[in-house]
Amino acid sequence: MDSYDGTATLEWWGNPATCLGSFRVTLTVSVVSGDWKGIAMLDSPGSETDREGLEFLLQLDPVFTLRFADDSTTLVHVIAEGVSGCLILSAFDSGELAVSRTEMES
């Protein structure tokens, strides 16, 4: 994928059977030097509760599943960019240190 402009869904899975958050986004992705970066905006900012839920999940673990219209998925690292509501996405490298949800269950 060299670039992508369209919609997708950010999902935060607590375990393989439980999706604790799902957020529809408009997404622009570009590839630079072999790495891709994405900028996403929530399609409908939703209620204050939805925004707080997204912020809470980002604090727990900023690794989300990005699901495209064809049902393909990839893991992404998500950073909220201030007040604008912009989300910065990058490919999640499984070698990165991240909070393991299985560790949280112990």
PyMOL commands that set and color helices and strands:
alter all, ss='L'
color gray80, all
select helices_A, chain A and resi 48-60+82-84+101-105
alter helices_A, ss='H'
color red, helices_A
select strands_A, chain A and resi 3-15+18-32+35-42+63-68+73-81+86-91
alter strands_A, ss='S'
color yellow, strands_A
deselect
rebuild
show_as cartoon
